[in-house]
Amino acid sequence: GGLKERKSCETAARMDEIQKIVFEIADRCQRRNVPVTDMLAAFVAKAVILENPARFQLDRALSPDDVEELVSLAIKRLSAEDDPALETLRMQVAFDSMYVQRQEALEKERAAAKRAYSLIEQSICALKLQSAKDVGGMSQMHRLFVAALLTKTGQSVQNEVYGKEVAAGLESVLPRANLHAFTALDYSDKRDRLVDLHHYVLGIRLFNKAIGKGGTGLIDKVSEASSGVSELQEAVRHQYHRAVSEVDSYSKVIGFAIDNPDDPLAQSVPVRRLQDELTNRRQYLAFLESFQSEVAKSVDQVSGLISEYDGEIEELTDLVGRKSAVPKEKVYPLFEGLARKWTEADEVAKHVDALVNILTELQAFEVPTYTLQLTAAMYDATRKTAAAVEEQKRSEVAASGGVDATGGDPSEGKMVQGEQLVAALQPESDEPVHVFRAQNPEIGSIKVQLSGYCPVTITHRQGLLLPGDPSNGNVLYKGKLYGFVSMEALLQFLKEPSKFLDGVLVAARQAPELINLLDLELFFPHNILRNLVSGLNSQDNSGIPQTTDADCQTPTHMVERFIDPKYDWNEWSLRRKALQLANLHSKQTHSSQTAQSHFRRETETQVYLPKAGVVQTATDRGTRPVKQLTFIRGLRGHPDQDMTVVKAEVNIQ
């Protein structure tokens, strides 16, 4: 326990020291009029540590000289001008920080709305009516209901028009006469009932708005979400096509310069600088691709909402028509469906608005601030020369009988199936295998590592990013999939996979902007931008770490089957149990069974109830039998007279 506490204190001290270094870097850059955020300063500082692992070791305390050198190197890196690599870092930091800020803003907005509704909800659940005729209490509860429903919808409680419309819908769902019955419910039942009321009343208002008879102040969230998604999709598509064109231009020029080192035009191409510019453009393109995937999900979601929402409106219109009253069992589910679709569309609209703001921030990097070394004249000259070289190669191939000696045959890769493929899917497997998605459905859902870029090209060309060609297939190594720009590169990787994967890590240390672009968070967990954002947000503007009281709870037994239900660690509880057991020796056990006893057995008996049967005849009359009467004569008169019994029959008929 003491060792863990000491390590925790040392880690906290190191993190505090790193935070001070970050704020020192940001402060010095501000004095030099270099715009730097705390997050960018933190990322560059950790990048400098990565580039110099022998000089800066975080497992020990940094000396004042080490801190000063680290700060100086970071400031030098941040103050560089006309640097595509620094521009890429700025883009990554801006995108991720904006993403986190928008996410936090949405969460705060939801929390504020939930807090405002919870206050009214608690007042409603705590209010009690004295009787069914408590008019004052009913009026107060009715006002609270209206306020709760308006707050849930996001409308102003002070607006009388909104209040009257909600009150009318509420009266049709829950009349005031039934409010007393509402107060008799449990707290949880009241909350559930409030949610149902919100859905029903909102659904009524939405239907009235659709037919032009109400819904004052309600925004058509479904249409708003649809238009917002369409505009965002168009904006992203326009920028995406332009970025693809730029990346293609850079790739062709760099590829020509690498493939033709003896060509005079290729020798004049600044390959290293163009690689940095290409990395910048690929990062911009990667962000746009992430936008496209987000927008595609929103488009599908909105399309489904529109069809379902319009279908429920049409069904309600057919059901209600001109009728003054309809069964609630039929219309209430439709009203609830309308409300849920509207709420879902509202969430989509907020998400799209956040994406629009992030895209606006990203557009600042659409035109780089550094000087472009790839000019239109260089691209045209390279394209013409490359076309001439390609035509010459085709002529040579045709002259040699149609055999291309430079190309690789896809059949050279060893394709596997069955048990060998299953073994290659395991993380502990050390044998790389050549696979094709079309022929190996087992790998269909596996994501290509390194964002799809070729690890051989990254290693051999000092971080050059070229996407893999799916026609060459992929290599499955330790359960992960890799793509390659050519069959030659694929075959090289099959021979020495560890060499090229280590080369990718070396390239990422030399160019930290590749860490996030290649998704290397497993190897560089401390250099992931969103982790840095969440870490820096826990600090205030003064640079002093905020503290909080926290605790953790661990299970008594890690394995469920070893749990002892009679285990008790409290000393006073054990003493109380001991006294109870000691007192049992002088006590007699008595028990009684009551209606509330947990020992009461629930039994059922089956009886045959008497039949209530009658006979119906055509004649409504009965029978009158002869009535026999018995009298005693001689009870009165002279005492000496005899008593005799007289029997008589009376025929009433």
C-alpha positions in Angstrom: 0.0 0.0 0.0 2.8 2.4 0.9 4.7 1.6 -2.4 1.5 2.4 -4.4 0.9 5.6 -2.6 4.6 6.7 -3.1 4.3 5.9 -6.9 1.1 7.8 -7.1 2.6 10.8 -5.4 5.6 10.7 -7.8 3.4 10.5 -10.8 1.3 13.4 -9.6 4.5 15.4 -9.0 5.8 14.6 -12.6 2.4 15.6 -14.1 2.5 18.9 -12.1 6.1 19.5 -13.4 5.0 18.8 -17.0 2.1 21.2 -16.6 4.4 24.0 -15.4 6.6 23.4 -18.4 3.7 23.6 -20.7 2.5 26.9 -19.3 6.1 28.3 -19.3 6.3 27.4 -23.0 3.0 29.1 -23.8 3.9 32.2 -21.8 7.3 32.7 -23.6 5.7 32.2 -27.0 3.1 34.8 -26.2 5.8 37.2 -25.3 7.3 36.6 -28.8 3.9 37.2 -30.4 3.7 33.5 -31.4 0.1 32.3 -31.1 0.3 29.1 -29.1 -2.4 27.3 -27.1 -1.7 25.3 -24.0 -2.7 22.1 -25.9 -0.3 22.8 -28.8 2.5 23.6 -26.3 1.9 20.3 -24.5 1.9 18.3 -27.7 5.1 19.9 -28.9 6.8 19.4 -25.5 6.0 15.7 -25.6 7.1 15.5 -29.2 10.5 17.0 -28.2 10.7 14.4 -25.5 9.9 11.6 -28.0 12.6 12.9 -30.4 15.2 12.9 -27.6 14.4 9.9 -25.3 17.9 9.6 -24.0 18.1 13.3 -23.0 14.6 13.6 -21.4 13.6 10.6 -19.2 10.2 11.0 -17.5 10.9 8.1 -15.1 13.1 10.5 -13.2 12.8 14.1 -12.1 14.1 16.6 -14.7 16.8 18.9 -13.6 16.5 22.7 -14.0 19.0 22.4 -17.0 16.8 19.7 -18.6 13.7 21.8 -18.1 15.3 24.9 -19.6 16.6 22.9 -22.6 13.1 21.3 -23.1 11.5 24.7 -23.1 14.0 26.2 -25.5 13.6 23.3 -28.0 9.9 23.5 -27.8 9.9 27.3 -28.4 12.3 26.9 -31.3 9.9 24.4 -32.8 6.9 26.5 -32.3 8.5 29.7 -33.6 9.5 28.0 -36.9 8.2 29.8 -40.0 7.2 28.3 -43.3 7.0 24.8 -41.7 4.4 22.4 -43.1 5.0 20.0 -40.2 4.1 22.7 -37.6 1.1 23.7 -39.7 -0.1 20.0 -39.5 0.3 20.0 -35.7 -1.7 23.2 -35.4 -4.4 21.7 -37.6 -4.6 18.6 -35.4 -4.7 20.6 -32.2 -7.3 23.0 -33.5 -9.6 20.2 -34.8 -9.4 18.0 -31.6 -9.7 21.0 -29.2 -12.7 22.3 -31.1 -14.2 18.8 -31.2 -13.9 18.5 -27.4 -15.1 22.0 -26.7 -18.3 21.5 -28.8 -18.9 18.1 -27.1 -18.5 19.7 -23.7 -20.8 22.6 -24.7 -23.5 20.2 -25.8 -23.2 18.3 -22.5 -23.4 21.5 -20.5 -26.5 22.6 -22.5 -28.2 19.2 -21.8 -27.2 19.3 -18.1 -28.7 22.8 -17.8 -32.0 21.8 -19.4 -32.2 18.7 -17.3 -31.5 20.7 -14.1 -34.2 23.2 -14.9 -36.7 20.5 -15.6 -35.7 18.5 -12.5 -36.5 21.4 -10.2 -40.1 21.7 -11.5 -40.4 17.9 -11.5 -39.4 17.7 -7.8 -42.0 20.4 -7.0 -44.7 18.4 -8.8 -43.8 15.2 -7.1 -43.6 16.8 -3.6 -47.0 18.6 -3.9 -49.9 17.0 -2.1 -53.6 17.9 -2.4 -55.6 18.0 0.8 -58.7 16.5 -0.9 -60.3 16.1 -4.3 -61.9 19.5 -3.9 -58.7 21.4 -3.2 -59.1 24.0 -5.9 -56.1 26.1 -5.0 -53.8 23.1 -4.9 -55.1 21.8 -8.2 -54.5 25.2 -9.8 -50.9 25.3 -8.5 -50.2 21.8 -9.7 -51.7 22.6 -13.1 -49.4 25.6 -13.5 -46.4 23.4 -12.5 -47.4 20.9 -15.2 -47.5 23.6 -17.9 -44.2 25.0 -16.8 -42.6 21.5 -16.8 -43.9 20.7 -20.3 -42.7 24.0 -21.7 -39.3 23.6 -20.1 -38.9 20.1 -21.5 -39.7 21.5 -25.0 -37.2 24.4 -24.5 -39.8 27.1 -24.7 -40.3 30.2 -22.5 -42.5 29.6 -19.5 -43.5 33.3 -19.4 -45.1 33.2 -22.8 -48.9 33.2 -22.3 -49.7 31.9 -25.8 -47.5 28.9 -25.3 -48.9 28.4 -21.8 -52.5 28.4 -23.1 -51.8 26.0 -25.8 -50.0 23.5 -23.5 -52.8 23.9 -20.9 -55.4 23.0 -23.5 -53.5 19.9 -24.6 -52.9 18.9 -21.0 -56.6 19.3 -20.1 -57.4 16.8 -22.9 -54.9 14.3 -21.5 -55.1 14.8 -17.8 -58.2 16.8 -16.6 -57.9 18.8 -13.4 -60.4 16.4 -11.8 -57.8 13.6 -12.0 -55.0 15.5 -10.4 -55.9 14.2 -7.0 -55.4 10.6 -8.3 -52.0 11.7 -9.7 -50.8 12.8 -6.2 -51.5 9.3 -4.8 -48.9 7.7 -7.1 -45.4 6.8 -6.0 -42.5 9.1 -6.8 -41.2 7.0 -9.6 -44.6 6.5 -11.1 -45.1 10.3 -11.0 -41.9 10.8 -13.0 -42.9 8.2 -15.6 -46.3 9.8 -15.9 -44.8 13.2 -16.4 -42.7 11.8 -19.3 -45.8 10.3 -20.8 -47.6 13.6 -20.5 -44.8 15.4 -22.2 -44.9 13.1 -25.2 -48.7 13.2 -25.5 -49.0 17.0 -25.2 -46.1 17.6 -27.5 -47.5 15.1 -30.0 -50.9 16.9 -29.9 -49.2 20.3 -30.5 -47.1 18.9 -33.4 -50.1 17.4 -35.1 -52.0 20.7 -34.7 -49.1 22.5 -36.2 -49.1 20.0 -39.2 -52.8 20.7 -39.9 -52.4 24.4 -39.3 -54.4 24.7 -36.1 -51.8 25.2 -33.4 -48.2 24.4 -32.5 -47.3 28.1 -31.8 -43.6 28.6 -31.4 -42.7 25.0 -32.2 -39.8 24.7 -34.7 -40.0 22.0 -37.3 -36.9 20.2 -36.0 -37.2 17.5 -38.6 -37.1 19.9 -41.5 -34.4 21.9 -39.8 -32.2 18.8 -39.3 -32.8 17.8 -42.9 -31.7 21.2 -44.4 -28.8 21.5 -42.0 -27.5 18.0 -42.9 -27.9 18.7 -46.7 -26.0 22.0 -46.5 -23.2 20.4 -44.4 -23.0 17.5 -46.8 -22.6 19.8 -49.8 -19.9 21.9 -48.1 -17.9 18.8 -47.1 -18.2 17.3 -50.6 -16.9 20.5 -52.2 -13.8 20.7 -49.9 -13.3 16.9 -50.1 -13.0 16.9 -53.9 -10.5 19.8 -53.8 -8.4 18.1 -51.2 -8.4 14.8 -53.1 -7.1 16.7 -56.2 -4.3 18.3 -54.2 -3.2 15.0 -52.6 -3.2 13.4 -56.1 -1.0 16.1 -57.5 1.5 15.8 -54.7 1.5 12.0 -54.9 2.2 12.1 -58.7 5.1 14.5 -58.4 6.7 12.7 -55.5 6.2 9.4 -57.1 7.8 10.6 -60.4 10.8 12.0 -58.5 11.4 8.8 -56.6 10.9 6.4 -59.5 13.1 8.5 -61.8 16.1 9.6 -59.8 18.3 10.2 -62.9 15.8 12.5 -64.6 16.9 16.2 -64.5 13.4 17.3 -63.7 13.1 14.8 -60.9 16.4 16.0 -59.4 15.0 19.5 -59.1 12.0 18.4 -57.1 12.3 19.1 -53.3 11.0 15.7 -52.3 11.4 16.0 -48.5 9.6 19.4 -48.4 6.8 18.0 -50.7 6.4 15.0 -48.3 5.7 17.4 -45.4 3.3 19.3 -47.5 1.6 16.0 -48.6 1.3 15.0 -45.0 -0.4 18.3 -44.3 -2.9 17.8 -47.1 -3.5 14.2 -46.1 -4.3 15.2 -42.6 -6.8 17.8 -43.9 -8.3 15.1 -46.2 -8.5 12.7 -43.2 -10.5 15.2 -41.2 -12.8 15.7 -44.2 -13.3 12.0 -44.5 -14.3 11.8 -40.8 -16.8 14.6 -41.5 -18.2 12.6 -44.4 -18.7 9.5 -42.3 -20.5 11.6 -39.6 -22.6 13.4 -42.2 -23.5 10.1 -43.8 -24.8 8.7 -40.5 -26.8 11.9 -40.0 -28.3 11.7 -43.5 -29.5 8.2 -43.0 -30.9 9.1 -39.6 -32.7 12.1 -40.9 -34.1 10.2 -43.9 -35.6 7.6 -41.5 -37.0 10.3 -39.3 -38.7 12.1 -42.2 -40.4 9.0 -43.5 -41.6 7.9 -40.1 -42.7 11.4 -39.0 -44.7 12.0 -42.2 -46.2 8.5 -42.0 -47.4 9.1 -38.4 -48.8 12.5 -39.4 -50.7 11.0 -42.3 -52.0 8.2 -40.1 -53.2 10.6 -37.5 -54.9 12.7 -40.2 -56.8 9.7 -41.5 -57.7 8.6 -38.0 -58.9 11.9 -36.6 -60.4 13.5 -39.7 -63.4 15.6 -38.7 -64.2 13.5 -35.6 -64.6 15.3 -32.3 -63.4 12.3 -30.3 -61.3 9.3 -31.0 -60.1 6.3 -28.8 -57.0 7.3 -26.9 -55.7 3.7 -27.3 -55.2 4.5 -31.0 -54.0 8.1 -31.0 -51.8 8.3 -27.9 -49.1 5.9 -29.3 -49.0 8.1 -32.5 -48.7 11.3 -30.5 -45.9 9.7 -28.5 -44.1 8.7 -31.7 -44.3 12.2 -33.1 -42.8 13.6 -29.9 -40.0 11.1 -29.9 -39.2 11.8 -33.6 -39.2 15.5 -32.9 -36.9 15.1 -29.9 -34.5 12.9 -31.9 -34.5 15.4 -34.8 -33.6 18.2 -32.3 -30.6 16.2 -31.1 -29.5 15.6 -34.7 -29.9 19.4 -35.4 -27.7 20.2 -32.5 -25.1 17.7 -33.6 -25.1 19.1 -37.1 -24.7 22.6 -35.8 -21.6 21.5 -33.8 -20.2 19.9 -36.9 -20.7 23.1 -38.9 -18.8 25.1 -36.3 -15.9 22.5 -36.3 -15.9 22.6 -40.1 -15.7 26.4 -40.0 -12.6 26.2 -37.8 -11.1 23.6 -40.1 -11.6 25.8 -43.1 -8.9 28.1 -41.8 -6.4 25.4 -42.8 -7.9 24.9 -46.3 -5.3 27.3 -47.7 -1.9 26.6 -46.0 0.0 29.5 -44.5 3.3 28.1 -45.6 4.8 28.7 -49.1 3.7 26.0 -51.5 6.7 24.4 -53.2 4.4 22.5 -55.6 3.7 24.9 -58.4 1.4 24.4 -61.3 4.4 24.6 -63.7 6.2 21.8 -61.8 3.1 19.6 -61.8 2.5 20.1 -65.6 6.1 19.4 -66.4 6.2 16.4 -64.2 2.9 15.1 -65.7 4.2 15.4 -69.2 7.5 13.8 -68.4 5.8 11.0 -66.5 3.5 10.3 -69.5 6.5 10.1 -71.8 8.3 7.7 -69.5 5.2 5.6 -69.1 4.8 5.4 -72.9 8.5 4.4 -73.3 8.0 1.6 -70.7 4.9 0.3 -72.5 6.9 0.2 -75.7 9.6 -1.8 -74.1 7.1 -4.2 -72.6 5.5 -4.6 -76.0 8.9 -5.2 -77.6 9.8 -7.9 -75.0 6.7 -9.9 -75.7 4.3 -8.4 -73.2 6.1 -9.3 -70.0 6.4 -6.5 -67.4 9.5 -7.2 -65.5 9.0 -4.4 -63.1 5.5 -5.3 -61.9 4.7 -7.9 -59.3 2.4 -10.8 -59.8 -0.4 -10.9 -57.2 -0.2 -14.7 -57.2 3.2 -14.5 -55.6 1.6 -13.7 -52.3 0.7 -16.8 -50.4 -3.0 -16.9 -49.9 -4.3 -18.9 -46.9 -7.6 -20.3 -45.7 -8.9 -22.6 -43.0 -6.9 -23.2 -39.8 -3.9 -21.2 -41.0 -6.1 -18.1 -41.4 -7.8 -18.7 -38.0 -4.3 -19.0 -36.4 -3.2 -15.7 -38.1 -6.1 -13.9 -36.6 -4.8 -14.4 -33.1 -2.7 -11.6 -31.6 0.1 -14.0 -30.5 0.6 -15.3 -34.1 4.0 -14.4 -35.5 3.5 -15.6 -39.1 2.4 -13.0 -41.6 0.0 -14.2 -44.3 -1.3 -12.8 -47.5 -5.1 -12.4 -47.7 -7.7 -10.9 -49.9 -11.0 -9.5 -48.6 -13.0 -11.0 -51.5 -11.6 -14.5 -50.8 -11.4 -14.3 -47.0 -14.7 -13.1 -45.5 -13.2 -13.6 -42.0 -11.3 -10.4 -42.4 -14.1 -8.4 -43.9 -14.8 -6.4 -40.6 -11.1 -5.9 -39.7 -9.9 -2.3 -40.1 -6.7 -1.7 -42.0 -4.0 -0.4 -39.7 -2.0 2.9 -40.1 -5.1 4.5 -41.6 -4.6 2.4 -44.7 -1.1 3.7 -45.5 1.8 1.5 -46.6 4.3 0.7 -43.8 7.1 -0.1 -46.2 6.8 3.3 -47.9 6.7 5.0 -44.5 9.9 3.2 -43.4 11.9 3.5 -46.7 10.8 7.1 -47.6 11.1 8.8 -44.2 7.4 9.1 -43.5 6.0 9.2 -47.0 2.3 8.5 -46.9 0.9 6.5 -49.8 -2.3 4.5 -49.4 -2.4 0.8 -50.0 -3.8 -0.7 -53.2 -6.6 -3.1 -52.4 -6.0 -5.1 -55.6 -2.7 -6.3 -54.1 -4.5 -7.8 -51.1 -3.4 -7.3 -47.5 -1.1 -8.9 -45.0 -2.6 -10.3 -41.8 0.0 -10.1 -39.0 -0.7 -10.7 -35.3 -4.4 -10.3 -35.9 -4.0 -6.9 -37.6 -4.4 -6.0 -41.3 -2.0 -3.9 -43.3 -2.2 -2.5 -46.9 0.6 -1.9 -49.4 1.2 0.4 -52.3 2.6 -2.4 -54.5 3.1 -6.1 -54.6 6.8 -5.6 -54.2 6.2 -3.7 -50.9 3.9 -6.5 -49.8 6.4 -9.2 -50.4 9.1 -7.2 -48.5 6.8 -6.9 -45.5 6.0 -10.7 -45.6 9.7 -11.4 -45.1 10.4 -8.9 -42.2 7.2 -7.5 -40.8 8.7 -6.4 -37.4 11.4 -4.4 -39.2 8.9 -2.2 -41.0 6.5 -1.8 -38.1 9.5 -0.6 -36.0 10.4 1.7 -38.8 6.9 3.2 -38.7 7.4 4.0 -35.0 10.8 5.5 -35.7 9.3 7.7 -38.4 6.5 8.8 -36.0 9.1 9.8 -33.3 10.9 11.9 -35.9 7.6 13.4 -37.2 5.1 13.6 -34.3 2.4 14.8 -36.6 2.1 11.2 -37.9 1.1 9.8 -34.5 -2.5 11.0 -34.7 -2.7 10.6 -38.5 -1.6 6.9 -38.4 -3.7 6.1 -35.2 -0.6 5.1 -33.2 -2.3 5.8 -29.8 -1.4 2.3 -28.6 2.3 3.1 -28.9 2.2 6.7 -27.9 -0.6 7.0 -25.4 0.7 10.3 -23.9 0.7 12.0 -27.3 -2.9 11.6 -28.2 -4.4 15.0 -28.7 -7.8 14.3 -27.1 -6.1 12.9 -24.0 -4.1 16.2 -23.8 -7.3 18.2 -24.1 -9.0 16.4 -21.3 -5.9 16.7 -19.2 -5.5 20.5 -19.8 -9.2 21.2 -19.2 -8.8 20.1 -15.6 -6.6 23.2 -15.0 -7.7 26.7 -14.3 -6.2 29.8 -16.1 -3.7 30.4 -13.3 -1.9 27.1 -14.0 -2.5 25.7 -10.6 -3.9 22.2 -10.7 -7.4 21.9 -9.3 -7.8 19.3 -6.5 -10.7 17.2 -5.7 -11.7 14.6 -3.1 -12.0 11.2 -4.6 -12.2 7.6 -3.5 -12.5 4.2 -5.1 -14.3 1.0 -4.1 -12.9 -2.4 -4.8 -14.9 -5.7 -4.6 -14.3 -7.9 -1.6 -13.8 -11.0 -3.7 -12.6 -10.7 -7.3 -14.0 -14.1 -8.2 -17.8 -14.3 -7.9 -18.0 -18.0 -6.8 -15.8 -17.2 -3.8 -18.1 -14.6 -2.3 -19.1 -15.3 1.3 -22.5 -13.9 1.9 -22.0 -14.0 5.7 -18.7 -12.1 5.6 -18.7 -9.0 7.8 -15.8 -6.7 8.5 -17.4 -4.3 10.9 -16.3 -4.8 14.5 -19.4 -3.4 16.1 -21.6 -5.5 13.9 -19.7 -8.6 14.9 -20.2 -7.7 18.6 -23.9 -7.2 18.1 -24.2 -10.6 16.5 -22.2 -12.2 19.3 -24.6 -10.7 21.9 -27.6 -11.9 20.0 -26.2 -15.5 19.8 -25.4 -15.4 23.5 -28.9 -14.2 24.5 -30.5 -17.1 22.5 -29.5 -19.6 25.3 -31.9 -17.9 27.8 -34.7 -17.2 25.4 -37.6 -19.3 24.1 -38.4 -19.0 20.4 -41.9 -17.8 19.6 -43.4 -17.1 16.2 -46.6 -15.9 14.8 -47.9 -15.8 11.3 -49.4 -12.5 10.2 -50.5 -11.1 6.9 -47.2 -9.3 6.5 -45.0 -12.3 7.6 -42.4 -13.3 5.0 -42.9 -16.9 6.1 -46.5 -16.9 5.0 -47.2 -19.5 2.4 -49.2 -18.5 -0.6 -51.7 -21.3 -1.3 -54.5 -21.7 -3.7 -57.7 -23.8 -3.5 -60.1 -24.7 -6.2 -63.9 -24.9 -5.3 -67.0 -25.4 -7.3 -69.3 -22.5 -6.8 -73.1 -23.4 -6.6 -74.9 -23.0 -9.9 -77.5 -20.3 -10.1 -80.0 -22.1 -12.2 -83.8 -21.5 -12.9 -86.4 -23.3 -14.8 -88.6 -21.4 -17.2 -92.0 -22.8 -18.2 -94.8 -21.5 -20.4 -97.3 -21.3 -17.5 -96.8 -18.8 -14.8 -98.6 -20.5 -11.8 -97.9 -22.8 -8.9 -99.6 -25.7 -7.0 -101.7 -25.4 -3.8 -101.7 -28.7 -1.8 -104.2 -29.5 0.9 -103.3 -28.0 4.2 -103.6 -30.2 7.3 -104.4 -28.5 10.7 -104.4 -30.0 14.2 -106.4 -28.5 17.2 -106.8 -29.5 20.8 -110.4 -29.2 22.1 -111.2 -28.9 25.9 -108.4 -26.7 27.1 -110.8 -24.2 28.4 -114.0 -24.6 30.6 -114.7 -27.0 33.4 -111.7 -28.8 34.8 -113.3 -32.2 34.6 -114.1 -32.1 30.9 -112.0 -34.3 28.6 -109.4 -33.0 26.1 -109.6 -34.3 22.6 -107.5 -33.8 19.4 -109.3 -32.5 16.4 -107.7 -32.8 12.9 -109.0 -30.7 10.0 -108.0 -30.5 6.3 -108.3 -27.2 4.5 -108.5 -27.3 0.7 -107.8 -23.7 -0.4 -108.6 -24.5 -4.0 
